[in-house]
Structure formats: structure tokens, C-alpha cells
Amino acid sequence: MKKMRILATISTATLALTLSGCGDSPHDSENSPAPETTQSQSTDTSDSSHSQEDTNRDGPFADTANAINAVKAAEAQNGGKLIELDREDSDQVWEIEVIEGEEEVTYYVSADGSVTEHKRKDADQDDLAKVADAISATEAIQKAFDELGGGYLDECELDENNGIIVYEMDFDDENGNDFAEIEIDSRSGDIAKKEMDN
């Protein structure tokens, strides 16, 4: 009889423990929020999308329309005329050299349009002659862009090629790879040369 009571007590205790362990129904755990897990998941997602955006920024930082605005901003400082442009993707600036009177001035134009003078020196006589009768750089850049049907201006230089003063331009694609090279006659605005890299 004593054994039966002990067994009954043990059975009752075991049943009570089993029932208390099963107190949470599957519906309870579905409805219970796990704020820390949810929060860290959404944080991870935004961090990974931010990283993806950074990865996509390996290409050119701004389009050709922004380059044209950068040239206008640099030329407007003191009425200069572009002699050379170089896009610096890593710093997100254009380095733009212009002829102002008898001087060559280098400006940095950032993606937000702010202009900083970098250096100033006496202009080379050849460069003074090149800009004398040249069409505007912005007109030449737009002509090249329209002819190519796209691309991102990487470099532009007013230079002599086979006795003709031309705007030599290199364009990249959206991934920062070479897209095309084109030359615009600086006097007539005609296309002097065009080579597609893709």
C-alpha cells in the first residue's frame, strides 16, 4: 500500500511537471515577438543593402550632365575656358584646368557643385592659342555625348591631333570600364574621330 502511494505521488508530480512544460502552445510562440532577433535582422538587411550601394559606386560617380555643370562652374569662376578635365572617382571630384587670361588655373569641382581653386600658374603659349577660337567645351561634350548615345565623361583635353585642335574625350560605361574615345574639332564642332571600346 505504501508503494502504491509513493508511485501515485511520483506519477502525479511527473504529470504536473509535464503539463507545466507544455504550457506554451504553438500559437503562443508564434504570437510572441522576438524583438532582438527581428531588430538585428532588419539592421543586417539595411547594412547589407548599404554595402551593396557602396559596391555599386565603384563606377563613375556622376553622369555627363553633371560633368557639363562642373565645367560651367569652373569656367564661371573668372571667365576661363577649359583646357583639360579629369574625373577622380575615388574622391568624387573633377579636376578641371582652365585658361583665365594669361594663366592656367586648376579647380576641383565636387559632386555637390562646390568649386575649390587648387593651383594657378602662367599658361603655356600653345594652350593660349588652342582656346583662342575654340567652341565651348560644354558644347563639344554635349555633341560627343549625343553622338555616343550615352556614357560617362572621364577625360577631356583640348589638344592638337594631325594639325587640328580637337577636344579629345574618353567616356566610361556605368561600371567604370572604357566605353568610347571621341574627338570633336574645336573650330567646326565636327566629329574628327570616334572609337567604341565595347
N, C-alpha and C positions, 0 to 999 in steps of 0.2 A: 504494500500500500504506500509506503514511504517512497519507493522507487517510482511509483505512478505519479505521485505529486511532484517529485523532482522533474520527471520527464515533462509533465504538463507545464510546469513553471518554465522550463527551458524552451519548450515549444512556443509558449505564449511570448516569451522575451524575443525569440528568433523571429516570430511573426511580426511583432511590433517594430523590430529593427528593419525588417524587410519592407514593411509598409512605409515607414518614415523615409527610407532611402528612395522609395518610388514616389514620393510626394509630388515631385515636379513632373507634370505631364508633358508630353512632347509639345503641346500647344503653348505651355508656359515658356519653354526655352525658345520657341520661335518668336514669341512676342517680347522677350526680354532683349532690350537693345544692348549691344556691346560697344559703348561709345568709344572706348580707346581704340578698338580694332577698326571701327568704321572711320574714325578720325585719321588714324595713321594710314589707312588705305587711301583716303581722299588726298592726304598730304603727299603720299608717294606718287599718286597719279599726277597731281599738279607739278611735282618736282620732275617727273619723267617727261611731261609734256613741255616743261620749260627747257629741259635738256635737249629735247628734240628740236625746239625752236632755235637753240644755240647752235646745234649741229647744222641746221638749215642755213645759218648765217655764214657758213663757210664761203658762200658765193659772194657776188657783188653786193655791197651794202645799199646801193641806191640805183635807180634806173636812169636812163639817158635824160629824161626831162629834168631830173634833179641835177644832173651834171650841167645842163644848159643854164639852170638857175644859179649854180655855183660859179660858172664863168661870168654871167651877168653881174653877180655880186662882187667878184674880184675886179672886173673891169670898171665897175661903178665907183670904186674907191677914189680914184684920181683920174678917171677918163682914159684908162690904159687899154691896150689891145693884146689879146692872148698871143703868146709865142709858144707856150707848152703847158700841157695838163697831164697829170699823172694821178690815178686813183689809188689811194692807200687803203685797202680793205681792212687791214688789221687795226688801223687807227680810226677808220671811218672818216677820213678826210680826203679832199682833193688838194694836191699841191699844184698851184697854178702860178705860172710865171707870165707876167705881162710887161709890155713896154709902156712906160709912162714918160713922155718927153724924151730925154736922153738917158733914162735909167731903166734897168731891168729890176722888177720887184717880184719877189716870191711871196705869195699869200697861201695860207692854209684856210680852206673853207670846209667847215664841219657839216655833218649830215643835217644839223638843225639850221644851217644857213649862216652861222656866225663866221666872221672873217677876221683872221689874225695876220698881221704883217710879220713875215719871218726874216727876210733879209732884203737889202737894197744894194745895187752896185751899178757901175757905169755900163750902159748897154753896148753890146758889140755892134759895130757898124753894119755888118751883114744882117743882123737881126732888125736893125732900124730900117734897112732897105726892104726887108721881107714884109714888114707890116704896113709899109707906106701905101700901097694900093690894094691891099688885101680886103676881100669881103669879110664880113664879121665872122668870127669863129662860131658863134651860135647858129648862124645861117648855114655854115658848112657842116656843122654837127647834125643839124636837123635834116639837111639834104642826105647825108650819109645814112642816118637812121631810117629815113623814109625808103631809101634805095635798098637797104638790107632787110627791111620789114621787121626789125627788132634788134635785140642785143643790148648790151650794157657797155657804155663807153669806158674804156680802160686807160687809153693814152691818146693824146692828140698833140701833134707838133707841127708848127709851121716850118717847112724845110724845103730845100731845093732838091729836085729829082730830075735828072736829064735836062737841066736848064730851065725847068718850070718850077715856080714856087707853088707848093701844094700843102694842104693840110693832110698830114699822114695820120690815120686813125686806126687804132686796134680796138675791136669790140670783143667782149666775152659773152658766153651764154649764161643762163641763170645759175649754173653750177660753178661758174668761175673759170671754165675752160675756154680756150681760144675759139672764137666764133667766126670772125672775119677781119680782113685788113682792107682798108679802102683809102683812096687818095682823091681829094677834091681840089681842083685847080683854084688857087686863091684869087685869081683875077676874074675868071669867067664863071666860076661855080660849077663847071662841068666835072663829071666823074672821069678822072685820069686813070684810075686803076681800081680793080675790085677782085679780091680773092676770098673765097669762102673756105674756112678751115674744117667745117663739118661736112 
